[in-house]
Amino acid sequence: MLFPYDRALRDGRDLGGVPVERVGEGPLVEESYTIDRHGIVTARITDLEDGFTLSSRLAG
């Protein structure tokens, strides 16, 4: 999962070709994982400052 910590990158573009750069302070984020009864793992990253969230199934 590619998470756009830079809010300017949240326009739907493919982040696969965007270089990763440290640019100072970023948003406060929360990362969480849930495992359902079938063993499916879902990761969720949320920008706590504006509520932007991405989630992705990781394994099953």
Contacts in CASP RR format, 6 or more apart in sequence:
PFRMAT RR
TARGET T0000
AUTHOR 0000-0000-0000
METHOD contacts of the structure
MODEL  1
MLFPYDRALRDGRDLGGVPVERVGEGPLVEESYTIDRHGIVTARITDLED
GFTLSSRLAG
1 43 0 8 1.000
1 45 0 8 1.000
1 54 0 8 1.000
1 55 0 8 1.000
1 56 0 8 1.000
2 15 0 8 1.000
2 16 0 8 1.000
3 29 0 8 1.000
3 45 0 8 1.000
3 54 0 8 1.000
4 10 0 8 1.000
4 15 0 8 1.000
5 26 0 8 1.000
5 27 0 8 1.000
5 29 0 8 1.000
5 47 0 8 1.000
6 23 0 8 1.000
7 27 0 8 1.000
7 47 0 8 1.000
7 50 0 8 1.000
7 52 0 8 1.000
9 15 0 8 1.000
9 18 0 8 1.000
10 52 0 8 1.000
27 47 0 8 1.000
27 48 0 8 1.000
27 49 0 8 1.000
27 50 0 8 1.000
28 47 0 8 1.000
28 48 0 8 1.000
28 49 0 8 1.000
29 45 0 8 1.000
29 46 0 8 1.000
29 47 0 8 1.000
29 48 0 8 1.000
30 45 0 8 1.000
30 46 0 8 1.000
30 48 0 8 1.000
31 43 0 8 1.000
31 44 0 8 1.000
31 45 0 8 1.000
32 43 0 8 1.000
32 44 0 8 1.000
32 46 0 8 1.000
33 41 0 8 1.000
33 42 0 8 1.000
33 43 0 8 1.000
33 44 0 8 1.000
33 58 0 8 1.000
34 41 0 8 1.000
34 42 0 8 1.000
34 44 0 8 1.000
35 41 0 8 1.000
35 42 0 8 1.000
36 42 0 8 1.000
38 60 0 8 1.000
39 59 0 8 1.000
39 60 0 8 1.000
40 57 0 8 1.000
40 59 0 8 1.000
40 60 0 8 1.000
41 57 0 8 1.000
41 58 0 8 1.000
41 59 0 8 1.000
41 60 0 8 1.000
42 55 0 8 1.000
42 56 0 8 1.000
42 57 0 8 1.000
42 58 0 8 1.000
43 55 0 8 1.000
43 56 0 8 1.000
43 58 0 8 1.000
44 53 0 8 1.000
44 54 0 8 1.000
44 55 0 8 1.000
45 53 0 8 1.000
45 54 0 8 1.000
45 55 0 8 1.000
46 52 0 8 1.000
46 53 0 8 1.000
47 53 0 8 1.000
END
